[in-house]
Amino acid sequence: MITFKTLRWKNFLSTGNNFTEIQLDRSPTTLIIGENGAGKSTVLDALCFGLFNKPFRNISKKQLVNSVNNGSSVVEVEFSIGTKDVKVVRGIKPNAFEVYVNGNMINQDANARDYQKHLEQQI
């Protein structure tokens, strides 16, 4: 079973250059509520982008970068699965894709597509 711990992002969609962080493991369930435009969909887009390199909504990758800062967009997802603690870091402008298992980065010798496949199937 996957237990999500933390979701962090900056310069993603309309958020600025400071990290926004949500603790997802404070209780067995997490409810996210808010007014229209408060950022609820941004949370879902950040989680999907961090895990799968594409947002939940039909938004192009270049639209995910904050248009004011125009770069340094980063999403970090931390979760545990079984005995493994996993951290996935993805960035746009510059592109980044790193996967850490129990604090050690997984070898990035393969291309990004194979690295993504490893994340989805092996972890």
N, C-alpha and C positions, 0 to 999 in steps of 0.2 A: 504494500500500500504506500502511496506517495503522501507525505505530510509536508505541505508547503510551510516554510518558516518565515521568509522575508522576501519582499518585492521592493526594489529600489530603482529609481530612474531620475535622469536629469536631461534637460534640453530635448525632451520627448513631447511631441505635439505642442500643446500650449504651455507646458511647464518650463520653468526657467533653469538657470545655471546652478541651482542648489538641489541636492538630492531630496526627493520625496520618498519616504520609506513607510511601508505598511507592514506591521508585524501580523502574520497570519496564523501564528501558533500560540497566541495568548489563551485561547479557549478552544474547545472542540469545533465550534463553528464561528464563522465571521460573517457579519451582515454589513454590507456597504450601502448606505442610503445617502441621499442628498438631493438638492434642487437640480433642475435642468441646468446643464453647463458646469456642474460642480466637479466633474472629472471621474465619474463612475465608469464610463466607457474607456477612459484613458487607462484605468487600472486593468481592465480586461485586455485592451490592446497591448499594454506593456507586458503582461504575463504571456500572452500568445506570441508576441515578437521575441521575447527572451527565450522561449522554449522552441519555437518553430520558424523563426526568421520571417514571420509575416503577422500583421495585426489581425485581430478578430474581424474588424470591419473592412470593407473594401476601400483601403487607402493605399496609395503607392508608397514605396519605401522612402522616396525623397520628400513626401509630405509629412513623414513622421518626425523629421528634424525640425526643431523649433526655428521658425522663420526669422526671429529677431537675432538669435545668437548664431544661427546658420552653421552649426557644427557641434562636435563633442557630445553627440547624443549617446547615452549609455543606459542600458537596462541590465539589472542584476537580479537573478532569481536564485533563492536558496531553498533547498528542500532535502528531505531525507527519504530514502527508499531502502527498506530493510536495514542493514547495518551501515549503509553508505550515506555520507553527508555530501551533497552535491551543490556546487555553485556554478551557474552559467552566467557568463558576462558577454553581452553583445553590444556593439557600438556601430554608429554610422558617422562618417566624416570625422575621424578615420574609421574604416571598417575594422571591427574586432569580433572575434568569436573564440572564447576560451571556456573550457570545461574543467572544473576542479573536482576531484573525488577525494574525500577525506583530506583536503588541504593540498593535494598534489595535482598539478596541471597534467591533463592527459596529453600525450604526444600529438603534435599537430602536423606530422609529416604528410598525412593524407590531404586531399583537397577538401574544401569546405563542405561539399555535398556528402563525401564519405564521413567526415567528422560529424555532420548532422545525423546521418544514418546511424553512426555509433551511439550518439546520444539517445536517439529514439529507441533503438533495438537492444543495445547492450546495457544501458543504464536504466 
